[in-house]
Amino acid sequence: MADDKKSEMEAVLRKQRAAHHQMRPELMALRKDRIERAMNLLKKHGDDLCKVMSADFGNRSPHQSMITDIAGTISFGKYCLKNMDKWARPEKRHVQFPLGLLGAKAQLRYEPKGVIGILSPWNFPVNLSFGPLMQVFAAGNRAMIKPSEFTEKTSQLTQELVAEYFTPDECAVFTGGPEVAAAFSELPFDHLVFTGSTATGRRVMEAASKNLVPVTLELGGKSPVFMGESADFAKAGERIALGKMMNAGQICLAPDYLYVPESKQDEAIHGVWQGTANMYPTLLENEDYASVVSDRHFDRLQGLVADARDKGAEVIEVNPGNEDFSNANQRKMPLTILKGVTDDMKAMQEEIFGPVLPVKTYKGIDEAIDYVNEHDRPLGLYYFGEDSGEREKVLTKTISGGVTVNDVIFHVSMEDLPFGGVGPSGMGSYHGVEGFREFSHARSVYTQPKIDVAKLGGFKPPYGAATEKAVKTMMK
Ligand code: NAD
């Protein structure tokens, strides 16, 4: 990587930090103005951004992009505007007896951290850079964004638009490949938000640790779907198909594999098959169905299927229009269900992130719970069924970033719920008040009364009877 880029990023960081110090406190009116500008950028250029996203993917439905990347992010901006005064209010905290009576005060203030780095992936390139940006701004920070090199045209347009709507000391975008990304993650930010794979997340945290930069890591993993005996398999199949087929399964929260009662396996598979066929009667010429983003990812997915087949899985292609994918040169891949999977198959070892769906069976729900607990904590976990006892058992005996009951993915769309992973699926969260707090420094402010509290409490030398009395009281 050209050292120029590194120096340029360092210079912008210095400039942003200097501007931040000069402008403290970052007024609420200015923070709101920044959010509004980000929303206006998306409103005015949403169509253009959808076009370049589609070009970057090969095909990606502009309708889908409008929902997931443009309208969804604008709606999140509106939610921030509505709630940020409340979020930013200082909180009065309790002071121990008798300090309160003596006039002591304790207060918690949510203050901006300064300059926040945002490293984003390709799968929802606008949402995953502008989404965090809304709360970064709400909390009074400035931002530097490094979008993914896989969605190059989108990253380029984002850079141009941000330069048009913001001064470089408010927000700036840097494009480039993994080398630029690595240099970006080494910058001494006041906080760094990374969205991407667990493997890269590890590298980002290591780089950030050199400057003790706090990180929010929004990572991936294998999000399981628990299907109970009491599930409505037709309805569940439809919902799973919607979640799995959107963006061709390239969603961090996509249902990664199904865990179904042994006796219901065929019913569950039929439900997903039918749900897919209802929404996508054909795939190749169907604009609603996205392509896999790159040849590398396409080959990886084909490899997962081949490996599973070689090791004994039954491969069921959901190809309702009987189309010929073998010569299609557009990286479209039908939903491919893998029946009879075993743990030695790659599809059961790595995050799938595409239209491949392994199905595992269990004899009793405890077996499924144990399996999930023996593996990395997932980002999302899904339960289908009407048995509240079983549902609570699954929820209270497992750990995951978030949960959707009787559907998949939907919890991320609840603006007021924090979104994030746990352990290998991530740390920290945004959305909800938690996002505002994530990008704020919770600063404790204690005000001492006029009276000599230390002497009164026996904490001031020469120590003596008052000290012993105070210690006894504290230990009682
Ligand atoms: P990725 O980890 O390959 O890349 C993400 C970003 O990291 C890109 O901007 C890239 O330029 C940068 N990068 C690459 N090498 C780097 C390095 N050495 N140091 C620092 N940064 C580097 O991820 P991806 O393929 O773009 O996205 C897919 C992954 O993201 C999946 O695992 C998915 O589950 C996850 N994801 C998570 C969320 C979430 O919110 N939890 C959302 C979307 C995607």
Boltz pocket constraint, residues with backbone or C-beta under 6 A from the ligand:
constraints:
  - pocket:
      binder: B
      contacts: [[A, 119], [A, 120], [A, 121], [A, 122], [A, 123], [A, 124], [A, 128], [A, 146], [A, 147], [A, 148], [A, 149], [A, 150], [A, 176], [A, 177], [A, 178], [A, 181], [A, 182], [A, 185], [A, 195], [A, 196], [A, 197], [A, 198], [A, 199], [A, 200], [A, 201], [A, 203], [A, 204], [A, 217], [A, 218], [A, 219], [A, 220], [A, 221], [A, 251], [A, 252], [A, 253], [A, 351], [A, 353], [A, 379], [A, 421], [A, 425], [A, 426]]
      max_distance: 6.0
